[in-house]
């Protein structure tokens, strides 16, 4: 499981801008108006090869304001979840009462704190740094999240105090998790798979509050099934009982070999399914899409294909994922899941010999030669597989900038076709070689 880093502070100090800067994309909304960020926002980040989950939070302040209690609760949850906390302050305002209030909350966490003094984008503000020693949160680090100044120093300090990642223990079990929004039938599906009432099943959305790992053996093969709390839409995670459901679901994805993304045939594909899909896509895990409650809809000979077509339209980046249709309630078609799980696991761990890989690359280029892009033409020299889980390949090319994204996708499709990577993402890394 990846360690977690939370960004906290009073309103309008630039937390969301710093969050976006670290993850390298504009995910969290930024605005000069305080209070724009109300809920926790999660994303994966990496610095110097060290990965971690980054959490953005709303601004904490003393006064009473709309949604302030919910914002405080969300920030408190983030601090509870975090391994390291970045406290952001604004050099231009100096130490405020709200900064001191946040600092008092942080004293109670007993977590490593890294103090980021933001908006230091001019030398005249550097001397103001020393004022923030008064917060008692350690050495202030000058940053400008708008311009990227000092962010590298900040991340150096963060990864220095992150807990060391433990190497996963391989015990011969194939681990798969059931992921989805609440009330799609994950717990019912788990019970049918296990053949016993191991987890609570209820019609009330959100019954499963934690991740439940259960070992079992089927046809001589060892498995672990992980049933998780439903991932709710952002903005709906206020209740104490649900406060850890998203992060535990993300952890379940991280420690799985295969993710079963569960949809509800009765309700169809809705926006919350797409939120869950984004988490699954980012994880680069072998994936199966399971359409549950197949018994609840009227069907004809075209219904299944219509569902397949719709899923492919809505979940474009999971085009590699097989789709199975089941009814946990009636215990129908459950037998179709395990052959697909086993096949996906094999593909997820598949290694390809270098000679065969290069034959496929040469054939692909001969069949569809590269065209000029960015004032040059890509020339592929050779390829090598560098990892599994997922299968990862380095392609050596005269200049990666000459490779159009559509050609990159073409080569990925050719590799998929040649080596049967159904059910697993694959990665093609371009490296320059003269």
RAPE-V44111 format. One record per residue. N is the residue number from 1. PHI is phi in whole degrees, 0 to 359 (* if undefined). D_CENTER is the distance of its C-alpha to the mean C-alpha in Angstrom with 2 decimals. Layout:
{{N PHI D_CENTER} {N PHI D_CENTER}}
//
This chain:
{{1 * 11.33} {2 285 10.16} {3 293 12.56} {4 239 12.03} {5 235 13.91} {6 255 15.20} {7 255 17.25} {8 229 20.33} {9 159 23.77} {10 288 26.32} {11 296 25.98} {12 65 26.23} {13 260 25.81} {14 100 23.01} {15 297 19.88} {16 291 17.82} {17 295 19.44} {18 294 18.55} {19 304 14.86} {20 297 14.93} {21 297 17.05} {22 291 14.86} {23 277 11.66} {24 79 14.21} {25 206 13.78} {26 270 15.33} {27 260 12.70} {28 271 14.66} {29 289 18.23} {30 242 21.00} {31 198 24.62} {32 290 27.81} {33 282 28.29} {34 298 27.11} {35 89 24.92} {36 294 22.72} {37 275 19.48} {38 249 20.01} {39 250 16.78} {40 289 13.89} {41 235 11.07} {42 250 7.71} {43 202 6.03} {44 274 5.78} {45 222 9.48} {46 211 12.21} {47 216 15.95} {48 53 18.67} {49 81 16.51} {50 259 14.99} {51 268 11.21} {52 201 10.09} {53 270 7.94} {54 255 10.07} {55 238 11.53} {56 264 14.08} {57 227 17.00} {58 284 20.22} {59 287 23.52} {60 259 25.64} {61 212 29.39} {62 283 32.55} {63 294 34.07} {64 275 33.73} {65 206 31.82} {66 305 30.11} {67 68 26.81} {68 296 27.38} {69 296 27.29} {70 295 23.93} {71 298 22.55} {72 299 24.03} {73 296 22.55} {74 299 18.99} {75 294 19.62} {76 296 21.25} {77 300 18.35} {78 300 16.09} {79 293 18.94} {80 296 19.30} {81 286 15.70} {82 286 15.77} {83 269 17.21} {84 222 18.37} {85 239 19.27} {86 264 20.07} {87 262 23.02} {88 256 23.79} {89 232 27.43} {90 247 29.51} {91 297 32.33} {92 283 34.45} {93 259 34.91} {94 69 35.52} {95 282 34.83} {96 253 34.84} {97 300 35.36} {98 293 31.77} {99 299 30.60} {100 293 32.87} {101 295 31.55} {102 298 27.92} {103 301 29.27} {104 297 31.06} {105 297 27.91} {106 290 26.23} {107 303 29.31} {108 285 28.72} {109 283 25.21} {110 57 26.53} {111 248 23.33} {112 298 23.47} {113 244 23.78} {114 244 23.56} {115 265 25.69} {116 255 24.87} {117 265 27.90} {118 270 26.74} {119 68 28.85} {120 269 30.95} {121 251 31.48} {122 211 35.22} {123 301 37.31} {124 294 39.34} {125 267 36.46} {126 298 35.98} {127 296 38.86} {128 284 37.25} {129 301 34.60} {130 296 37.03} {131 301 37.30} {132 278 33.82} {133 299 34.98} {134 298 36.60} {135 287 33.30} {136 72 33.36} {137 251 29.73} {138 96 30.64} {139 286 31.09} {140 289 29.93} {141 246 27.97} {142 283 28.90} {143 221 26.22} {144 230 26.18} {145 293 22.72} {146 294 24.48} {147 252 25.88} {148 81 23.54} {149 289 26.47} {150 78 25.85} {151 293 22.04} {152 297 22.30} {153 298 24.69} {154 298 22.45} {155 291 19.50} {156 302 22.17} {157 294 23.19} {158 293 19.72} {159 290 18.96} {160 295 22.58} {161 253 22.07} {162 293 18.64} {163 296 19.28} {164 292 19.71} {165 286 17.13} {166 280 19.00} {167 291 19.33} {168 296 18.35} {169 268 21.56} {170 266 22.39} {171 250 24.73} {172 85 25.18} {173 266 23.03} {174 270 20.62} {175 257 17.65} {176 225 16.08} {177 246 14.21} {178 255 15.07} {179 241 12.37} {180 168 13.57} {181 294 15.07} {182 299 18.10} {183 70 21.30} {184 266 20.36} {185 102 22.10} {186 295 19.59} {187 292 22.07} {188 298 25.01} {189 295 23.45} {190 300 22.82} {191 299 26.46} {192 294 27.83} {193 299 26.02} {194 279 27.44} {195 72 30.76} {196 204 31.08} {197 275 30.18} {198 274 27.74} {199 237 25.42} {200 289 26.57} {201 242 26.70} {202 208 27.49} {203 280 27.65} {204 278 26.35} {205 299 22.75} {206 88 20.55} {207 295 22.89} {208 283 20.41} {209 262 19.32} {210 221 17.82} {211 268 16.43} {212 243 19.56} {213 262 19.92} {214 228 23.08} {215 276 24.74} {216 202 27.07} {217 238 29.07} {218 220 29.77} {219 52 32.33} {220 80 32.37} {221 255 28.64} {222 265 26.51} {223 227 23.26} {224 231 20.98} {225 258 19.57} {226 245 16.93} {227 267 17.48} {228 237 15.12} {229 295 15.75} {230 297 15.05} {231 276 12.20} {232 275 14.51} {233 298 14.58} {234 305 14.09} {235 100 17.60} {236 246 18.54} {237 246 17.45} {238 259 20.70} {239 292 22.47} {240 304 22.69} {241 296 22.34} {242 258 18.87} {243 298 17.64} {244 256 15.28} {245 297 14.07} {246 293 10.57} {247 294 9.86} {248 288 11.76} {249 294 9.98} {250 296 6.63} {251 297 9.27} {252 298 10.89} {253 299 8.29} {254 301 8.35} {255 265 12.11} {256 268 12.74} {257 276 14.48} {258 227 14.19} {259 251 12.28} {260 260 14.84} {261 274 13.70} {262 263 16.74} {263 246 18.59} {264 252 21.87} {265 297 24.76} {266 295 26.94} {267 263 24.94} {268 77 23.53} {269 276 20.27} {270 238 19.57} {271 300 17.30} {272 297 15.22} {273 299 14.44} {274 288 12.97} {275 298 10.63} {276 296 9.40} {277 303 9.54} {278 296 7.14} {279 296 4.24} {280 294 6.39} {281 300 7.19} {282 293 4.49} {283 283 5.08} {284 56 8.71} {285 254 10.35} {286 302 13.72} {287 223 13.62} {288 234 16.53} {289 264 17.06} {290 249 19.49} {291 267 21.74} {292 266 23.33} {293 62 26.54} {294 295 28.14} {295 284 31.46} {296 271 31.31} {297 245 31.80} {298 287 34.89} {299 230 34.58} {300 225 36.68} {301 293 36.50} {302 258 34.19} {303 300 31.65} {304 298 29.26} {305 294 29.28} {306 297 28.78} {307 295 25.61} {308 302 24.39} {309 299 25.25} {310 293 23.49} {311 299 20.20} {312 296 20.43} {313 290 21.13} {314 280 18.35} {315 242 15.52} {316 299 16.75} {317 276 13.91} {318 249 14.15} {319 296 17.83} {320 279 17.89} {321 278 17.06} {322 295 20.32} {323 239 21.24} {324 236 23.32} {325 242 25.29} {326 220 26.29} {327 229 28.01} {328 294 27.16} {329 299 30.01} {330 264 32.62} {331 55 31.18} {332 248 31.40} {333 65 29.72} {334 297 27.66} {335 298 29.31} {336 284 27.51} {337 287 24.09} {338 291 24.98} {339 301 26.46} {340 288 23.31} {341 302 21.13} {342 297 23.60} {343 293 23.70} {344 296 19.95} {345 296 19.92} {346 298 22.84} {347 295 21.27} {348 297 18.07} {349 254 20.60} {350 289 23.18} {351 249 25.09} {352 241 27.38} {353 295 30.58} {354 298 30.92} {355 293 34.12} {356 293 32.82} {357 301 29.68} {358 288 31.99} {359 296 34.30} {360 295 31.59} {361 298 30.59} {362 297 34.29} {363 296 34.89} {364 296 31.99} {365 290 33.30} {366 295 36.87} {367 287 36.04} {368 219 34.19} {369 299 35.19} {370 293 33.16} {371 247 34.52} {372 292 34.93} {373 208 31.97} {374 55 31.86} {375 66 35.53} {376 196 35.07} {377 238 34.61} {378 289 32.04} {379 234 33.66} {380 275 31.62} {381 265 33.25} {382 194 31.43} {383 225 28.15} {384 213 26.91} {385 277 24.14} {386 246 22.41} {387 196 19.84} {388 237 18.78} {389 56 15.70} {390 269 15.00} {391 303 18.40} {392 231 18.47} {393 233 21.62} {394 259 23.23} {395 250 25.64} {396 273 28.41} {397 220 29.80} {398 299 32.46} {399 201 30.12} {400 302 26.45} {401 293 27.28} {402 273 29.62} {403 264 26.96} {404 290 26.08} {405 300 22.61} {406 292 24.52} {407 286 26.19} {408 302 22.97} {409 294 21.84} {410 301 25.37} {411 296 25.22} {412 300 21.93} {413 295 23.71} {414 295 26.79} {415 294 25.03} {416 301 23.46} {417 295 26.94} {418 285 28.70} {419 243 26.64} {420 54 25.32} {421 266 21.56} {422 296 21.16} {423 97 18.01} {424 231 16.01} {425 290 14.29} {426 230 16.46} {427 240 16.31} {428 246 19.46} {429 258 19.97} {430 264 23.08} {431 231 25.38} {432 286 28.68} {433 213 31.79} {434 286 35.27}}
//
